Amino acid sequence: MADNADVVERLIACERTPFTDTDRESLTALSADTLSSMQEAYAEPVKVTPVEEVVPAEEACDSLDNDCNGLPDDGCDCVDGATQACYEGPSGTENVGVCQPGQQTCASGEWPLDCPGQVIPGNESCNGIDDDCNGTADDGNPGGGMACDSGQLGECAAGTTNCGAGAIQCIPNQTPSTEICGNGLDEDCDGQVDNGCCGNIALSAAAAVNPGGGSTPPYAPSSMNNGLGESCNGWAWMNNSQSSAGWATLTWSSAQTVGSMYIDSEHATSPACGVTGRDIKSATVQYQNISNSWVTAGTISNAENYMFTFSSPVQAKAVRLNNVLSSAGNGNTIVFEWYVFATSGCPTPTPN
């Protein structure tokens, strides 16, 4: 055991950890072979690595206790490189419509003042998207209410912008409607003004004739406005040889727009009857307004066929040729056909 004791003392001398008497007795009790192995192991030189001295430093916000006060990252708002969601829009708008949060990244122990990547409410645009993040896309008709050209014709050309289906549309202020004759407008939006207004509205009127004078020559007032032309025994005949001149009248059941009228006193369908044209030396053109008053619109003179145009279309219950006179020696005035139009500018009728 003496040999063992000597080896143990030398092993203890190489160990940096303090040994107790109990440790020394335990080692002495080991076998010679075991102690021999331990002696060889401790015979190797002990390598000591120098350790750099660490002194307290300013906190680096890196999850370490840099200032050695036992508190990692004290005084830091965040750890560098950490991220968090951010949003600066009004409450209740986050993740509504286009609005979405951004992301902040910690740097130098602080969160940035801005919020990169966030989308907050903006002005609503007509794009089918909820730009103001209130839950409704394109509310408030953005871009609407402005004057625009609809691309249509006539009265349908003027329009107003409206936001619909995510795009600005130009909605016509007027939709096509029935043409109102005589106002110079294109209500049916076909590019033509007062088209369809040159129909002979005399066809729907009741005709009457006062031949004038004391004699009663043949006349047929209901025939002068049928648009068919007259034979030898059917026309409006006013006896101008008397001192009291005659008149011819067309009356409608309701007021009509009247812009012009054509009087044919020349053409008969049966010229073989010997009746030739009888010119109108003079006549006063009048219309009965909606107040039932007769209003003078003008005169005609020295004409066998005459297109009379009102200065502007009138609302008339009736029209008449009053105080009709013919030239001396010309005989009685004859009105073979009488056309009435709702507008002016109508083509001259082709006599029947």
Sequence and secondary structure as in RCSB ss.txt:
>XXXX:A:sequence
MADNADVVERLIACERTPFTDTDRESLTALSADTLSSMQEAYAEPVKVTPVEEVVPAEEACDSLDNDCNGLPDDG
CDCVDGATQACYEGPSGTENVGVCQPGQQTCASGEWPLDCPGQVIPGNESCNGIDDDCNGTADDGNPGGGMACDS
GQLGECAAGTTNCGAGAIQCIPNQTPSTEICGNGLDEDCDGQVDNGCCGNIALSAAAAVNPGGGSTPPYAPSSMN
NGLGESCNGWAWMNNSQSSAGWATLTWSSAQTVGSMYIDSEHATSPACGVTGRDIKSATVQYQNISNSWVTAGTI
SNAENYMFTFSSPVQAKAVRLNNVLSSAGNGNTIVFEWYVFATSGCPTPTPN
>XXXX:A:secstr
 HHHHHHHHHHHHH SS   HHHHHHHHTS HHHHHHHHHHHHS                SSSS TTSSS TTTT
 SS TT EEEE  S TT TTSTT B EEEE BTTB  SS TT B      SSSS TT SS TTTT TT S EEE 
S  GGGSEEEEEEETTEEEEEESS      TTSS  TT SS TTTT  S GGGGSEEEEE  SS      GGGTT
SSS   TT SEEE TTSSS EEEEEEEEEEEEEEEEEEE S  S GGGS     EEEEEEEEE TTS EEEEEEE
EEESEEEEEEEEEEEEEEEEEEEEE  TTS SEEE EEEEESSSS       
